[in-house]
């Protein structure tokens, strides 16, 4: 049976942003014909510290996915980055996913240990915290930061992201 995967993205939050690269990437993924039917998209979450996690957690409750791939934009980064942890105050939560295995063989993806101290990290922390405290089902979560997509990086980033999806299907 196919594993259920939830993918999330954000809307823009600054006036100069025409789009959010996390949502642009998910839009490209959603248009592909060969994707498994087990993907569910929760796109354009509001850039709001309380509302974004609340909407994501409600969708997780409803769907009970096996894997959650949260995505956010990282304007200052050049590579796709998978986040190892999320911090809230003095508390740090680590993903249970073997990130070295996830990025193995990928050309434009690396592991980051800094989820950004913004809504991305708030969402990631909320999801990891929820999963740690939930006994209803066993899900895994990673957060992927997406750089600004350009003609020269779109195809390699899309290829790596599709590889990540394929790898998480095999957990």
C-alpha positions in Angstrom: 0.0 0.0 0.0 1.3 3.5 -0.9 2.4 5.6 2.0 0.4 8.8 2.5 2.6 11.9 2.2 1.5 15.5 3.1 3.4 18.3 1.4 3.0 21.9 2.7 4.1 25.3 1.4 3.7 28.9 2.3 2.4 32.0 0.7 4.5 35.2 0.3 5.1 37.6 3.1 7.1 40.5 1.8 6.0 43.1 -0.8 8.9 42.3 -3.3 8.0 38.6 -3.4 6.1 37.7 -6.6 5.7 34.1 -5.3 7.0 31.7 -2.7 9.6 29.2 -4.0 8.3 26.5 -1.8 4.8 26.9 -3.4 6.3 27.2 -6.8 8.1 23.9 -6.3 5.0 22.2 -5.1 3.0 23.6 -8.1 5.6 22.0 -10.4 5.4 18.7 -8.5 1.6 18.7 -8.6 1.6 19.0 -12.4 3.7 15.9 -13.0 1.8 12.8 -14.3 3.9 10.1 -12.8 3.5 11.0 -9.1 1.9 8.6 -6.7 -1.7 9.2 -5.8 -0.7 9.1 -2.1 0.4 12.8 -2.2 -1.7 15.4 -0.6 -0.9 19.1 -0.9 -1.6 21.8 1.7 -0.4 24.8 -0.2 0.0 28.5 0.6 -0.1 28.3 4.3 -0.3 31.8 5.8 2.9 33.3 7.1 1.5 33.4 10.6 3.1 31.9 13.7 -0.2 30.5 15.1 -2.4 30.0 12.0 0.1 28.0 9.8 0.8 25.4 12.5 -2.9 25.2 13.4 -3.9 24.5 9.8 -1.1 22.0 9.2 -1.9 20.1 12.4 -5.6 20.0 11.5 -4.7 18.5 8.1 -2.4 16.0 9.8 -5.2 15.0 12.2 -7.6 14.5 9.2 -5.2 12.7 6.9 -2.9 10.9 9.3 -0.1 10.8 6.8 2.9 8.5 7.1 5.3 11.3 6.1 5.0 15.1 6.3 7.3 17.2 4.0 7.0 20.8 5.1 8.5 23.3 2.7 9.5 26.9 3.0 11.4 29.5 1.1 15.0 30.4 1.9 15.8 33.5 -0.2 19.4 33.5 1.0 20.3 29.9 0.2 21.5 28.4 -3.1 20.7 24.8 -2.4 17.7 22.8 -1.3 18.2 22.2 2.5 16.6 19.6 4.7 16.4 20.8 8.3 17.7 18.5 11.1 15.9 20.2 13.9 13.6 22.9 15.1 14.0 25.1 18.2 11.5 26.9 20.3 12.9 28.8 23.3 15.2 26.4 25.1 13.7 23.3 23.6 15.1 21.6 20.5 13.4 18.8 18.6 15.2 16.6 16.1 13.6 14.9 13.1 13.6 11.1 13.4 14.4 10.8 9.7 17.9 9.7 8.6 18.8 12.9 6.7 22.1 11.5 5.5 20.2 8.7 3.8 17.7 11.2 2.3 20.4 13.4 0.8 22.7 10.6 -0.4 23.3 10.9 -4.1 21.5 14.3 -4.4 23.3 17.0 -6.3 21.9 20.3 -4.9 20.7 19.3 -1.5 22.4 19.5 1.9 21.5 19.2 5.6 21.0 22.4 7.6 20.9 22.8 11.4 19.2 26.2 11.3 15.5 26.3 10.4 15.5 30.0 10.4 13.9 31.4 13.5 10.8 32.4 11.6 7.4 30.8 10.7 9.2 27.9 9.0 10.8 26.9 12.2 7.6 27.5 14.2 5.7 25.2 11.9 8.4 22.5 11.9 8.6 22.6 15.7 4.9 22.4 16.1 4.6 19.4 13.8 7.6 17.6 15.5 6.1 18.4 18.9 2.7 17.1 17.9 4.2 13.9 16.5 6.3 13.3 19.7 3.2 13.6 21.8 0.8 11.7 19.6 0.1 8.1 20.2 -2.6 7.8 17.5 -0.2 7.2 14.6 3.4 7.2 13.7 4.4 9.8 11.2 7.8 11.3 10.3 8.5 14.9 9.3 11.2 16.8 7.6 11.3 20.5 6.6 12.8 21.4 3.3 13.9 24.9 2.5 13.7 25.9 -1.1 16.0 28.6 -2.6 14.6 31.1 -5.1 13.9 29.1 -8.3 15.6 30.3 -11.4 16.0 28.9 -14.9 19.5 27.5 -14.1 18.6 25.8 -10.8 15.0 24.7 -11.3 15.6 21.3 -12.9 18.3 20.1 -10.5 16.2 21.3 -7.5 13.1 19.6 -8.9 15.0 16.4 -9.5 16.4 16.3 -6.0 13.0 17.1 -4.5 11.4 14.3 -6.5 14.2 12.0 -5.2 13.4 13.0 -1.6 9.7 12.1 -2.2 10.7 8.7 -3.6 13.0 8.1 -0.7 10.4 9.0 2.0 8.0 6.6 0.3 10.3 3.8 1.2 10.7 4.6 4.9 
